[in-house]
Amino acid sequence: MTNEQTAIRTTYFSIIGNTILAIVKGLAGFFGNSYALIADAIESTTDIFASFLVLLGFKYAKRPADENHPYGHGKIEPLITFGVVVFLVVSATIIAYKSILNIQTPHKIPKSWTLIVLGIIIIWKEISYQIVIKKSRQINSSSLKADAWHHRSDAITSVMAFIGISIAIIFGKGYETADDWAALLAAGFILYNSYLILRPALGEVMDEQLYDDLILEIRAKSIEVQGVLGTEKCFIRKSGMKFHVDLHVIVNSEISVKIGHDIAHTLKDYLRSEIKNLGHVLIHIEPHN
């Protein structure tokens, strides 16, 4: 299975899971008198649209390189990540606004059975996070990582709701707004995580050098190729799930242009066979001394 197929299947998993949870949370929040659960349902609903956005991005990124896009269409991925972050910020803003309104408005104490619903949701969302984040690391996908953090933020807002509802139930009258405060705190956490997701995607768009471990691996593999005496500059930029490499290698200054050309091609093929997810590899030959 290709990286793109893995990403698409994982995104469908997120869409189906979030759809089911949005319905469950909304019904439980309405009948259980819990705005924290309703806030959770709002976030899950925005997660559905965000996952659809990620899905569209993956389908577009699958397009092969063409005359106008010689490096492929992978740069759409960090742009999709920006869109996912917008959904996170919007959901956090709605939750915060509604929480403040509910704090000012007297309402009933949440039903105790909502804690059971929340407990199941917390476990499921953490499992979902672990599944999606593992896949995002396997295929080096920033937008899939953002989608994973939707699951984690959902789990955390559910934990906040669990604590708030527990306080309201245990202490009773006068603590009805505890779950609203919990929802407000969760909104702040979602905003913070939005920044954590946005920052690496922005670095990807700006071709920021963030891949020191990969550079070390490329240098180590390069000197395994016969004729390569060492390496100099090594620049990496990420496009979608592929890493494009510009590498300067040192060779014997006495060899012919033809031999130098052959070494460059051999090195390129070797690096792409030994290291996963390399895209274009441009080799520049430097004479020794």
C-alpha positions as CSV (number, residue, x, y, z in Angstrom):
1,M,0.0,0.0,0.0
2,T,1.4,3.4,-1.0
3,N,1.7,6.3,1.5
4,E,-1.2,8.1,-0.3
5,Q,-3.5,5.1,0.1
6,T,-2.6,4.8,3.8
7,A,-3.3,8.4,4.3
8,I,-6.7,8.3,2.6
9,R,-7.8,5.1,4.5
10,T,-6.7,6.7,7.8
11,T,-8.7,9.8,7.0
12,Y,-11.8,7.8,6.3
13,F,-11.4,6.2,9.7
14,S,-11.4,9.7,11.2
15,I,-14.5,10.8,9.3
16,I,-16.5,7.8,10.3
17,G,-15.4,7.9,14.0
18,N,-16.1,11.6,14.3
19,T,-19.5,11.4,12.7
20,I,-20.6,8.7,15.2
21,L,-19.2,10.6,18.2
22,A,-20.7,13.9,17.1
23,I,-24.2,12.3,17.2
24,V,-23.6,10.5,20.5
25,K,-22.2,13.6,22.2
26,G,-24.9,15.9,20.9
27,L,-27.7,13.6,22.1
28,A,-26.0,12.9,25.5
29,G,-25.4,16.6,26.0
30,F,-29.0,17.6,25.2
31,F,-30.7,15.0,27.3
32,G,-28.1,15.0,30.0
33,N,-28.1,18.8,30.5
34,S,-24.4,19.1,29.8
35,Y,-23.1,22.0,27.7
36,A,-19.6,20.5,28.0
37,L,-20.8,17.5,26.0
38,I,-22.6,19.7,23.5
39,A,-19.3,21.7,23.1
40,D,-17.6,18.3,22.5
41,A,-20.2,17.6,19.8
42,I,-19.5,20.9,18.1
43,E,-15.8,20.1,18.0
44,S,-16.4,16.7,16.6
45,T,-18.6,18.2,13.9
46,T,-15.9,20.6,12.9
47,D,-13.5,17.6,13.0
48,I,-15.6,15.9,10.3
49,F,-15.3,18.9,7.9
50,A,-11.6,19.2,8.7
51,S,-11.1,15.5,7.9
52,F,-12.9,15.9,4.6
53,L,-10.6,18.8,3.8
54,V,-7.6,16.5,4.6
55,L,-9.1,13.9,2.3
56,L,-9.4,16.3,-0.6
57,G,-5.8,17.4,0.0
58,F,-4.5,13.8,-0.2
59,K,-6.5,13.1,-3.4
60,Y,-5.0,16.2,-5.0
61,A,-1.5,15.5,-3.7
62,K,-1.7,12.1,-5.5
63,R,-1.5,13.7,-8.9
64,P,1.7,13.0,-10.7
65,A,4.3,15.6,-11.5
66,D,3.5,17.6,-14.7
67,E,5.0,20.4,-16.7
68,N,3.8,23.1,-14.4
69,H,4.5,21.1,-11.2
70,P,7.8,19.2,-11.8
71,Y,8.0,18.4,-8.0
72,G,4.5,17.1,-7.9
73,H,1.5,18.5,-6.0
74,G,2.6,17.7,-2.4
75,K,2.8,21.3,-1.3
76,I,-1.0,21.2,-1.0
77,E,-0.5,19.3,2.2
78,P,0.7,22.1,4.5
79,L,-1.9,24.4,3.0
80,I,-4.5,21.8,4.0
81,T,-3.0,21.8,7.4
82,F,-3.6,25.6,7.6
83,G,-7.3,24.9,6.8
84,V,-7.5,22.3,9.5
85,V,-6.1,24.7,12.0
86,V,-8.8,27.2,11.0
87,F,-11.4,24.6,11.8
88,L,-9.8,24.1,15.2
89,V,-9.7,27.8,15.9
90,V,-13.3,28.3,14.9
91,S,-14.5,25.4,17.0
92,A,-12.5,26.7,20.0
93,T,-14.0,30.2,19.5
94,I,-17.6,28.8,19.4
95,I,-17.0,26.7,22.5
96,A,-15.6,29.6,24.4
97,Y,-18.4,31.9,23.4
98,K,-21.1,29.5,24.3
99,S,-19.4,28.6,27.6
100,I,-19.3,32.2,28.7
101,L,-23.0,32.6,27.8
102,N,-23.9,29.4,29.8
103,I,-21.8,30.5,32.8
104,Q,-24.0,33.6,33.0
105,T,-27.2,31.6,32.6
106,P,-28.6,29.4,35.4
107,H,-29.2,25.8,34.3
108,K,-29.7,22.3,35.6
109,I,-26.9,20.0,37.0
110,P,-25.8,17.5,34.3
111,K,-27.1,13.9,34.6
112,S,-24.7,11.4,36.2
113,W,-24.9,9.0,33.3
114,T,-23.2,11.5,31.1
115,L,-19.9,10.5,32.9
116,I,-20.2,7.0,31.5
117,V,-20.7,8.4,28.0
118,L,-17.6,10.6,28.5
119,G,-15.5,7.8,29.8
120,I,-16.2,5.7,26.7
121,I,-15.5,8.7,24.4
122,I,-12.2,9.5,26.1
123,I,-10.9,6.0,25.6
124,W,-12.0,5.8,22.0
125,K,-10.6,9.2,21.1
126,E,-7.2,8.4,22.6
127,I,-7.1,5.1,20.7
128,S,-8.0,7.1,17.5
129,Y,-5.2,9.5,18.2
130,Q,-2.6,6.8,18.7
131,I,-3.7,5.1,15.4
132,V,-3.7,8.3,13.3
133,I,-0.5,9.8,14.8
134,K,1.3,6.4,14.2
135,K,0.3,6.6,10.5
136,S,1.3,10.2,10.2
137,R,4.8,9.4,11.4
138,Q,5.1,6.4,9.1
139,I,4.3,8.5,6.0
140,N,5.6,11.9,7.2
141,S,2.3,13.7,6.7
142,S,1.8,17.1,8.4
143,S,-1.9,17.2,7.6
144,L,-2.5,13.7,9.0
145,K,-0.7,14.8,12.1
146,A,-3.1,17.7,12.4
147,D,-6.0,15.3,12.0
148,A,-4.5,13.1,14.8
149,W,-4.4,16.2,17.1
150,H,-8.1,16.7,16.4
151,H,-8.6,13.3,18.1
152,R,-6.2,14.2,21.0
153,S,-7.8,17.6,21.6
154,D,-11.2,16.0,21.5
155,A,-10.0,13.5,24.2
156,I,-8.8,16.3,26.3
157,T,-12.0,18.4,26.0
158,S,-13.8,15.2,27.1
159,V,-11.5,14.9,30.1
160,M,-12.3,18.5,31.0
161,A,-16.0,17.8,30.6
162,F,-15.7,14.7,32.8
163,I,-14.0,16.8,35.6
164,G,-16.5,19.6,35.3
165,I,-19.6,17.3,35.3
166,S,-18.1,15.4,38.3
167,I,-17.7,18.6,40.3
168,A,-21.2,19.7,39.4
169,I,-22.7,16.4,40.5
170,I,-20.6,16.0,43.7
171,F,-21.0,19.5,45.0
172,G,-24.5,20.1,43.7
173,K,-26.4,23.4,43.8
174,G,-24.1,26.4,43.1
175,Y,-21.7,24.3,41.0
176,E,-24.0,23.9,37.9
177,T,-21.6,25.9,35.8
178,A,-18.6,23.7,36.5
179,D,-18.9,21.9,33.2
180,D,-19.2,25.2,31.4
181,W,-15.9,26.3,32.9
182,A,-14.4,23.0,31.8
183,A,-15.5,23.6,28.3
184,L,-14.0,27.1,28.4
185,L,-10.7,25.7,29.6
186,A,-10.8,23.1,26.8
187,A,-11.2,25.9,24.3
188,G,-8.0,27.5,25.4
189,F,-6.2,24.2,25.1
190,I,-7.5,23.7,21.6
191,L,-6.2,27.2,20.6
192,Y,-2.7,26.3,22.0
193,N,-2.6,23.0,20.1
194,S,-3.6,24.9,16.9
195,Y,-0.4,26.8,17.2
196,L,1.6,23.6,17.7
197,I,0.1,22.2,14.5
198,L,0.5,25.4,12.5
199,R,4.2,26.0,13.3
200,P,5.8,23.0,11.5
201,A,3.4,23.3,8.5
202,L,4.5,26.9,8.2
203,G,8.2,25.8,8.3
204,E,7.4,23.2,5.6
205,V,6.0,25.9,3.3
206,M,9.0,28.1,3.9
207,D,11.4,25.3,3.2
208,E,12.8,25.6,6.7
209,Q,15.7,23.2,7.5
210,L,14.1,20.9,10.0
211,Y,15.5,17.5,9.0
212,D,18.9,17.1,10.7
213,D,18.5,13.4,11.3
214,L,17.7,12.8,7.7
215,I,20.7,14.9,6.6
216,L,23.0,12.7,8.8
217,E,21.5,9.6,7.3
218,I,22.0,10.9,3.8
219,R,25.6,11.8,4.5
220,A,26.3,8.3,6.0
221,K,24.7,6.5,3.1
222,S,26.5,8.6,0.5
223,I,30.0,7.6,1.5
224,E,29.0,3.9,1.1
225,V,28.9,4.5,-2.7
226,Q,32.2,3.8,-4.5
227,G,33.9,7.0,-5.7
228,V,32.2,9.3,-3.1
229,L,35.0,10.7,-0.8
230,G,32.7,12.8,1.3
231,T,29.8,15.3,1.3
232,E,29.5,19.1,1.6
233,K,26.2,21.0,1.4
234,C,23.0,19.1,1.9
235,F,19.7,20.8,1.7
236,I,16.3,19.2,2.1
237,R,12.8,20.5,1.5
238,K,9.6,18.6,2.1
239,S,6.7,18.4,-0.4
240,G,3.8,16.4,0.8
241,M,5.2,13.1,1.9
242,K,8.4,13.3,-0.1
243,F,11.7,14.9,0.7
244,H,13.6,16.6,-2.1
245,V,17.4,16.6,-1.7
246,D,20.2,18.9,-3.0
247,L,23.5,17.2,-2.2
248,H,27.1,18.3,-2.9
249,V,29.5,15.3,-2.9
250,I,33.3,15.2,-3.1
251,V,35.0,13.0,-5.7
252,N,38.6,12.5,-7.0
253,S,39.5,15.6,-9.0
254,E,41.4,13.4,-11.6
255,I,38.4,11.4,-12.8
256,S,36.7,12.2,-16.1
257,V,33.3,14.1,-16.4
258,K,31.8,10.8,-17.5
259,I,32.9,8.9,-14.4
260,G,31.7,11.8,-12.2
261,H,28.4,11.7,-14.0
262,D,28.1,7.9,-13.4
263,I,28.9,8.3,-9.7
264,A,26.2,11.0,-9.3
265,H,23.6,8.7,-10.9
266,T,24.7,5.7,-8.9
267,L,24.5,7.7,-5.7
268,K,21.1,9.1,-6.5
269,D,19.7,5.6,-7.2
270,Y,21.3,4.2,-4.0
271,L,19.9,6.9,-1.8
272,R,16.4,6.5,-3.1
273,S,16.6,2.7,-2.6
274,E,18.0,2.9,0.9
275,I,16.0,5.8,2.3
276,K,12.2,5.9,2.2
277,N,10.2,8.9,0.9
278,L,13.0,10.6,-1.0
279,G,11.7,12.5,-4.1
280,H,14.0,14.4,-6.4
281,V,17.7,13.9,-5.5
282,L,20.0,16.5,-7.2
283,I,23.7,15.6,-6.9
284,H,26.4,18.3,-7.4
285,I,30.0,17.0,-7.9
286,E,32.8,18.8,-6.1
287,P,36.5,18.0,-6.9
288,H,38.7,16.8,-4.0
289,N,41.1,19.6,-3.0
